[in-house]
Amino acid sequence: MKIAVLNWKMNPNSLESARSLFKDTLGTAKNAKNVFTIICPSFVHIVDSAHLLEIDGSAINVALGSQNISFLPEGSLTGEVSASMLKDSRVDYCLIGHSERRFRVREDSSNIKDRILNAIAFGITPILFVGESERSDAWQDEIIDELNISLEGISQDQISKIIFAYEPVWAISGGGKLVDFDMQHAKEAVIFLRNIVAKLAGIIEPSEITILYGGSVNASMMDELSKIEEYSGFVVGKSSLDVDALQSIYSKLA
Ligand code: PGA
């Protein structure tokens, strides 16, 4: 079973469109028996999406995720959304440390660990994003630095609860330039990440670590991506807004 995280980012523009996209996505996702889908709408569309998921009732392989979570558990913090609010809205997963948050909104990386801890405390599974910002020989050093900042003070048991998303920032449709999928690099990166995270989590068997690939995922790249068995799934941004494109991606996993 592969995991598909659908990151809708700041889309769609209206509740009506979000509702329609959610229903269509649900139809595709629940029929993809070999895929567990986590749909991540914007905060304003989460409650409505949760309602649609609940009334459908049959989508046992679909869950809701948020695109962020506050670093504080509660209180006076304008514009933030807490772990308890999210859990109360039937959110089971949350994205943390996405590069668009870190680089475009200038979110402070030093409180990523607090976001992780808040999520875990409320039974929400963190999906932690890591990935080098540009193609360079020092990409592994950048990833090690990111992990050290993000996981400082997180116990081995807590690290083992995290889903990791490897997203080379230069490959994401919104930020970087559109580049061809580099299968060799994607494979090298997942093996590298698995080994470091296994060490940090004190897990002897690196295959127990869940790592997803993100970065302009589309159907044509899936032929190669699905062959890298070290990835437990993928994160889809832009293509998740088009249900036909999503369906084509899923069809490559059949
Ligand atoms: P993309 O987005 O598929 O549009 O590149 C992926 C992501 O940023 O999560």
Residues whose N, C-alpha, C, O or C-beta is under 5 A from the ligand:
A	BS01	PGA	N7 A171 I172 S173 G174 G214 G215 S216 V217 V235 V236 G237 K238
